[in-house]
Amino acid sequence: MSDLVETALRLLLQSSKQHKKLPPLPKFKSGGARVDIADREALYSAMEGR
């Protein structure tokens, strides 16, 4: 069984199949930070919608 798994893994890893190049991820502007996450009170207020 281990020989079978080893052979299968070896064939898979030595595959000469070309992988498609992935398209770039989209970019967007977020508008910047709305709250300073270092300020605990401001963070809680923003999470509670105040």
PDB file of N, CA, C and O in Angstrom:
ATOM      1  N   MET A   1       0.819  -1.184   0.000  1.00  0.00           N
ATOM      2  CA  MET A   1       0.000   0.000   0.000  1.00  0.00           C
ATOM      3  C   MET A   1       0.868   1.256   0.000  1.00  0.00           C
ATOM      4  O   MET A   1       0.575   2.213  -0.716  1.00  0.00           O
ATOM      5  N   SER A   2       1.937   1.256   0.801  1.00  0.00           N
ATOM      6  CA  SER A   2       2.800   2.441   0.855  1.00  0.00           C
ATOM      7  C   SER A   2       3.483   2.683  -0.488  1.00  0.00           C
ATOM      8  O   SER A   2       3.712   3.831  -0.868  1.00  0.00           O
ATOM      9  N   ASP A   3       3.815   1.591  -1.221  1.00  0.00           N
ATOM     10  CA  ASP A   3       4.408   1.746  -2.558  1.00  0.00           C
ATOM     11  C   ASP A   3       3.414   2.413  -3.511  1.00  0.00           C
ATOM     12  O   ASP A   3       3.796   3.252  -4.326  1.00  0.00           O
ATOM     13  N   LEU A   4       2.156   2.040  -3.404  1.00  0.00           N
ATOM     14  CA  LEU A   4       1.124   2.623  -4.261  1.00  0.00           C
ATOM     15  C   LEU A   4       0.977   4.123  -3.980  1.00  0.00           C
ATOM     16  O   LEU A   4       0.909   4.927  -4.910  1.00  0.00           O
ATOM     17  N   VAL A   5       0.929   4.493  -2.708  1.00  0.00           N
ATOM     18  CA  VAL A   5       0.795   5.893  -2.338  1.00  0.00           C
ATOM     19  C   VAL A   5       2.035   6.675  -2.769  1.00  0.00           C
ATOM     20  O   VAL A   5       1.924   7.786  -3.287  1.00  0.00           O
ATOM     21  N   GLU A   6       3.207   6.096  -2.556  1.00  0.00           N
ATOM     22  CA  GLU A   6       4.452   6.760  -2.952  1.00  0.00           C
ATOM     23  C   GLU A   6       4.492   6.989  -4.454  1.00  0.00           C
ATOM     24  O   GLU A   6       4.871   8.070  -4.904  1.00  0.00           O
ATOM     25  N   THR A   7       4.111   5.995  -5.228  1.00  0.00           N
ATOM     26  CA  THR A   7       4.103   6.121  -6.688  1.00  0.00           C
ATOM     27  C   THR A   7       3.101   7.179  -7.141  1.00  0.00           C
ATOM     28  O   THR A   7       3.400   7.980  -8.026  1.00  0.00           O
ATOM     29  N   ALA A   8       1.921   7.184  -6.540  1.00  0.00           N
ATOM     30  CA  ALA A   8       0.898   8.165  -6.906  1.00  0.00           C
ATOM     31  C   ALA A   8       1.374   9.582  -6.587  1.00  0.00           C
ATOM     32  O   ALA A   8       1.208  10.490  -7.400  1.00  0.00           O
ATOM     33  N   LEU A   9       1.957   9.769  -5.418  1.00  0.00           N
ATOM     34  CA  LEU A   9       2.466  11.091  -5.051  1.00  0.00           C
ATOM     35  C   LEU A   9       3.604  11.526  -5.965  1.00  0.00           C
ATOM     36  O   LEU A   9       3.682  12.687  -6.365  1.00  0.00           O
ATOM     37  N   ARG A  10       4.475  10.597  -6.287  1.00  0.00           N
ATOM     38  CA  ARG A  10       5.601  10.912  -7.169  1.00  0.00           C
ATOM     39  C   ARG A  10       5.104  11.345  -8.545  1.00  0.00           C
ATOM     40  O   ARG A  10       5.620  12.306  -9.115  1.00  0.00           O
ATOM     41  N   LEU A  11       4.107  10.645  -9.080  1.00  0.00           N
ATOM     42  CA  LEU A  11       3.546  11.001 -10.388  1.00  0.00           C
ATOM     43  C   LEU A  11       2.834  12.352 -10.330  1.00  0.00           C
ATOM     44  O   LEU A  11       2.928  13.151 -11.261  1.00  0.00           O
ATOM     45  N   LEU A  12       2.133  12.596  -9.248  1.00  0.00           N
ATOM     46  CA  LEU A  12       1.419  13.859  -9.099  1.00  0.00           C
ATOM     47  C   LEU A  12       2.387  15.035  -9.018  1.00  0.00           C
ATOM     48  O   LEU A  12       2.175  16.064  -9.659  1.00  0.00           O
ATOM     49  N   LEU A  13       3.436  14.885  -8.239  1.00  0.00           N
ATOM     50  CA  LEU A  13       4.385  15.978  -8.045  1.00  0.00           C
ATOM     51  C   LEU A  13       5.287  16.193  -9.257  1.00  0.00           C
ATOM     52  O   LEU A  13       5.805  17.293  -9.447  1.00  0.00           O
ATOM     53  N   GLN A  14       5.482  15.175 -10.069  1.00  0.00           N
ATOM     54  CA  GLN A  14       6.330  15.297 -11.248  1.00  0.00           C
ATOM     55  C   GLN A  14       5.526  15.636 -12.494  1.00  0.00           C
ATOM     56  O   GLN A  14       6.060  15.631 -13.603  1.00  0.00           O
ATOM     57  N   SER A  15       4.261  15.926 -12.316  1.00  0.00           N
ATOM     58  CA  SER A  15       3.389  16.225 -13.439  1.00  0.00           C
ATOM     59  C   SER A  15       3.936  17.405 -14.230  1.00  0.00           C
ATOM     60  O   SER A  15       4.355  18.411 -13.658  1.00  0.00           O
ATOM     61  N   SER A  16       3.927  17.269 -15.543  1.00  0.00           N
ATOM     62  CA  SER A  16       4.427  18.342 -16.409  1.00  0.00           C
ATOM     63  C   SER A  16       3.288  19.245 -16.879  1.00  0.00           C
ATOM     64  O   SER A  16       3.484  20.095 -17.747  1.00  0.00           O
ATOM     65  N   LYS A  17       2.108  19.061 -16.310  1.00  0.00           N
ATOM     66  CA  LYS A  17       0.956  19.868 -16.695  1.00  0.00           C
ATOM     67  C   LYS A  17       1.219  21.326 -16.329  1.00  0.00           C
ATOM     68  O   LYS A  17       1.661  21.629 -15.221  1.00  0.00           O
ATOM     69  N   GLN A  18       0.941  22.219 -17.272  1.00  0.00           N
ATOM     70  CA  GLN A  18       1.114  23.641 -17.026  1.00  0.00           C
ATOM     71  C   GLN A  18      -0.103  24.184 -16.279  1.00  0.00           C
ATOM     72  O   GLN A  18      -1.247  23.910 -16.640  1.00  0.00           O
ATOM     73  N   HIS A  19       0.165  24.941 -15.256  1.00  0.00           N
ATOM     74  CA  HIS A  19      -0.914  25.549 -14.493  1.00  0.00           C
ATOM     75  C   HIS A  19      -1.257  26.893 -15.125  1.00  0.00           C
ATOM     76  O   HIS A  19      -0.376  27.619 -15.586  1.00  0.00           O
ATOM     77  N   LYS A  20      -2.544  27.211 -15.141  1.00  0.00           N
ATOM     78  CA  LYS A  20      -2.975  28.498 -15.662  1.00  0.00           C
ATOM     79  C   LYS A  20      -2.514  29.610 -14.734  1.00  0.00           C
ATOM     80  O   LYS A  20      -2.479  29.447 -13.514  1.00  0.00           O
ATOM     81  N   LYS A  21      -2.159  30.745 -15.332  1.00  0.00           N
ATOM     82  CA  LYS A  21      -1.807  31.903 -14.533  1.00  0.00           C
ATOM     83  C   LYS A  21      -3.101  32.526 -14.032  1.00  0.00           C
ATOM     84  O   LYS A  21      -4.018  32.784 -14.812  1.00  0.00           O
ATOM     85  N   LEU A  22      -3.169  32.763 -12.739  1.00  0.00           N
ATOM     86  CA  LEU A  22      -4.372  33.333 -12.145  1.00  0.00           C
ATOM     87  C   LEU A  22      -4.443  34.818 -12.445  1.00  0.00           C
ATOM     88  O   LEU A  22      -3.415  35.493 -12.497  1.00  0.00           O
ATOM     89  N   PRO A  23      -5.649  35.331 -12.643  1.00  0.00           N
ATOM     90  CA  PRO A  23      -5.780  36.776 -12.876  1.00  0.00           C
ATOM     91  C   PRO A  23      -5.452  37.528 -11.591  1.00  0.00           C
ATOM     92  O   PRO A  23      -5.586  36.983 -10.495  1.00  0.00           O
ATOM     93  N   PRO A  24      -5.023  38.782 -11.728  1.00  0.00           N
ATOM     94  CA  PRO A  24      -4.702  39.550 -10.515  1.00  0.00           C
ATOM     95  C   PRO A  24      -5.960  39.825  -9.702  1.00  0.00           C
ATOM     96  O   PRO A  24      -7.062  39.905 -10.245  1.00  0.00           O
ATOM     97  N   LEU A  25      -5.781  39.967  -8.403  1.00  0.00           N
ATOM     98  CA  LEU A  25      -6.893  40.282  -7.524  1.00  0.00           C
ATOM     99  C   LEU A  25      -7.328  41.726  -7.753  1.00  0.00           C
ATOM    100  O   LEU A  25      -6.497  42.580  -8.061  1.00  0.00           O
ATOM    101  N   PRO A  26      -8.615  42.003  -7.608  1.00  0.00           N
ATOM    102  CA  PRO A  26      -9.075  43.381  -7.813  1.00  0.00           C
ATOM    103  C   PRO A  26      -8.564  44.305  -6.709  1.00  0.00           C
ATOM    104  O   PRO A  26      -8.352  43.886  -5.572  1.00  0.00           O
ATOM    105  N   LYS A  27      -8.372  45.570  -7.075  1.00  0.00           N
ATOM    106  CA  LYS A  27      -7.923  46.576  -6.111  1.00  0.00           C
ATOM    107  C   LYS A  27      -9.044  47.583  -5.924  1.00  0.00           C
ATOM    108  O   LYS A  27      -9.799  47.865  -6.854  1.00  0.00           O
ATOM    109  N   PHE A  28      -9.146  48.117  -4.730  1.00  0.00           N
ATOM    110  CA  PHE A  28     -10.139  49.145  -4.458  1.00  0.00           C
ATOM    111  C   PHE A  28      -9.647  50.037  -3.336  1.00  0.00           C
ATOM    112  O   PHE A  28      -8.786  49.646  -2.549  1.00  0.00           O
ATOM    113  N   LYS A  29     -10.191  51.225  -3.270  1.00  0.00           N
ATOM    114  CA  LYS A  29      -9.852  52.154  -2.190  1.00  0.00           C
ATOM    115  C   LYS A  29     -10.907  52.016  -1.106  1.00  0.00           C
ATOM    116  O   LYS A  29     -12.105  52.083  -1.382  1.00  0.00           O
ATOM    117  N   SER A  30     -10.465  51.827   0.110  1.00  0.00           N
ATOM    118  CA  SER A  30     -11.389  51.599   1.214  1.00  0.00           C
ATOM    119  C   SER A  30     -11.856  52.896   1.868  1.00  0.00           C
ATOM    120  O   SER A  30     -12.794  52.886   2.666  1.00  0.00           O
ATOM    121  N   GLY A  31     -11.211  54.003   1.537  1.00  0.00           N
ATOM    122  CA  GLY A  31     -11.586  55.263   2.171  1.00  0.00           C
ATOM    123  C   GLY A  31     -10.839  55.504   3.470  1.00  0.00           C
ATOM    124  O   GLY A  31     -11.078  56.508   4.141  1.00  0.00           O
ATOM    125  N   GLY A  32      -9.951  54.612   3.832  1.00  0.00           N
ATOM    126  CA  GLY A  32      -9.151  54.796   5.040  1.00  0.00           C
ATOM    127  C   GLY A  32      -9.817  54.247   6.287  1.00  0.00           C
ATOM    128  O   GLY A  32     -10.944  53.754   6.249  1.00  0.00           O
ATOM    129  N   ALA A  33      -9.098  54.345   7.384  1.00  0.00           N
ATOM    130  CA  ALA A  33      -9.600  53.834   8.656  1.00  0.00           C
ATOM    131  C   ALA A  33     -10.682  54.753   9.200  1.00  0.00           C
ATOM    132  O   ALA A  33     -10.552  55.975   9.131  1.00  0.00           O
ATOM    133  N   ARG A  34     -11.738  54.180   9.735  1.00  0.00           N
ATOM    134  CA  ARG A  34     -12.818  54.970  10.319  1.00  0.00           C
ATOM    135  C   ARG A  34     -12.668  55.101  11.827  1.00  0.00           C
ATOM    136  O   ARG A  34     -13.301  55.950  12.454  1.00  0.00           O
ATOM    137  N   VAL A  35     -11.820  54.249  12.402  1.00  0.00           N
ATOM    138  CA  VAL A  35     -11.615  54.304  13.849  1.00  0.00           C
ATOM    139  C   VAL A  35     -10.193  53.823  14.153  1.00  0.00           C
ATOM    140  O   VAL A  35      -9.655  52.950  13.471  1.00  0.00           O
ATOM    141  N   ASP A  36      -9.604  54.410  15.186  1.00  0.00           N
ATOM    142  CA  ASP A  36      -8.279  53.997  15.644  1.00  0.00           C
ATOM    143  C   ASP A  36      -8.456  52.753  16.508  1.00  0.00           C
ATOM    144  O   ASP A  36      -9.003  52.834  17.607  1.00  0.00           O
ATOM    145  N   ILE A  37      -7.999  51.605  16.018  1.00  0.00           N
ATOM    146  CA  ILE A  37      -8.223  50.361  16.761  1.00  0.00           C
ATOM    147  C   ILE A  37      -7.415  50.293  18.047  1.00  0.00           C
ATOM    148  O   ILE A  37      -7.656  49.422  18.883  1.00  0.00           O
ATOM    149  N   ALA A  38      -6.460  51.199  18.217  1.00  0.00           N
ATOM    150  CA  ALA A  38      -5.705  51.249  19.472  1.00  0.00           C
ATOM    151  C   ALA A  38      -6.522  51.936  20.570  1.00  0.00           C
ATOM    152  O   ALA A  38      -6.216  51.798  21.754  1.00  0.00           O
ATOM    153  N   ASP A  39      -7.563  52.679  20.172  1.00  0.00           N
ATOM    154  CA  ASP A  39      -8.430  53.367  21.133  1.00  0.00           C
ATOM    155  C   ASP A  39      -9.630  52.465  21.415  1.00  0.00           C
ATOM    156  O   ASP A  39     -10.566  52.396  20.619  1.00  0.00           O
ATOM    157  N   ARG A  40      -9.594  51.786  22.535  1.00  0.00           N
ATOM    158  CA  ARG A  40     -10.617  50.786  22.872  1.00  0.00           C
ATOM    159  C   ARG A  40     -12.020  51.375  22.907  1.00  0.00           C
ATOM    160  O   ARG A  40     -12.960  50.776  22.385  1.00  0.00           O
ATOM    161  N   GLU A  41     -12.164  52.538  23.516  1.00  0.00           N
ATOM    162  CA  GLU A  41     -13.491  53.159  23.616  1.00  0.00           C
ATOM    163  C   GLU A  41     -14.026  53.533  22.232  1.00  0.00           C
ATOM    164  O   GLU A  41     -15.207  53.332  21.946  1.00  0.00           O
ATOM    165  N   ALA A  42     -13.164  54.075  21.379  1.00  0.00           N
ATOM    166  CA  ALA A  42     -13.588  54.438  20.026  1.00  0.00           C
ATOM    167  C   ALA A  42     -13.967  53.178  19.237  1.00  0.00           C
ATOM    168  O   ALA A  42     -14.912  53.196  18.448  1.00  0.00           O
ATOM    169  N   LEU A  43     -13.240  52.109  19.451  1.00  0.00           N
ATOM    170  CA  LEU A  43     -13.544  50.852  18.770  1.00  0.00           C
ATOM    171  C   LEU A  43     -14.891  50.302  19.204  1.00  0.00           C
ATOM    172  O   LEU A  43     -15.696  49.892  18.367  1.00  0.00           O
ATOM    173  N   TYR A  44     -15.143  50.289  20.513  1.00  0.00           N
ATOM    174  CA  TYR A  44     -16.436  49.809  21.019  1.00  0.00           C
ATOM    175  C   TYR A  44     -17.577  50.685  20.509  1.00  0.00           C
ATOM    176  O   TYR A  44     -18.634  50.177  20.134  1.00  0.00           O
ATOM    177  N   SER A  45     -17.364  52.000  20.494  1.00  0.00           N
ATOM    178  CA  SER A  45     -18.398  52.896  19.998  1.00  0.00           C
ATOM    179  C   SER A  45     -18.717  52.620  18.532  1.00  0.00           C
ATOM    180  O   SER A  45     -19.882  52.617  18.137  1.00  0.00           O
ATOM    181  N   ALA A  46     -17.689  52.390  17.733  1.00  0.00           N
ATOM    182  CA  ALA A  46     -17.885  52.113  16.309  1.00  0.00           C
ATOM    183  C   ALA A  46     -18.607  50.776  16.115  1.00  0.00           C
ATOM    184  O   ALA A  46     -19.451  50.655  15.228  1.00  0.00           O
ATOM    185  N   MET A  47     -18.285  49.776  16.934  1.00  0.00           N
ATOM    186  CA  MET A  47     -18.927  48.472  16.794  1.00  0.00           C
ATOM    187  C   MET A  47     -20.394  48.526  17.222  1.00  0.00           C
ATOM    188  O   MET A  47     -21.228  47.793  16.691  1.00  0.00           O
ATOM    189  N   GLU A  48     -20.701  49.395  18.181  1.00  0.00           N
ATOM    190  CA  GLU A  48     -22.071  49.512  18.670  1.00  0.00           C
ATOM    191  C   GLU A  48     -22.894  50.494  17.856  1.00  0.00           C
ATOM    192  O   GLU A  48     -24.096  50.638  18.083  1.00  0.00           O
ATOM    193  N   GLY A  49     -22.244  51.183  16.893  1.00  0.00           N
ATOM    194  CA  GLY A  49     -22.961  52.104  16.032  1.00  0.00           C
ATOM    195  C   GLY A  49     -23.210  53.463  16.641  1.00  0.00           C
ATOM    196  O   GLY A  49     -24.078  54.201  16.174  1.00  0.00           O
ATOM    197  N   ARG A  50     -22.469  53.807  17.670  1.00  0.00           N
ATOM    198  CA  ARG A  50     -22.654  55.119  18.298  1.00  0.00           C
ATOM    199  C   ARG A  50     -21.953  56.195  17.523  1.00  0.00           C
ATOM    200  O   ARG A  50     -22.002  57.363  17.907  1.00  0.00           O
TER     201      ARG A  50
END
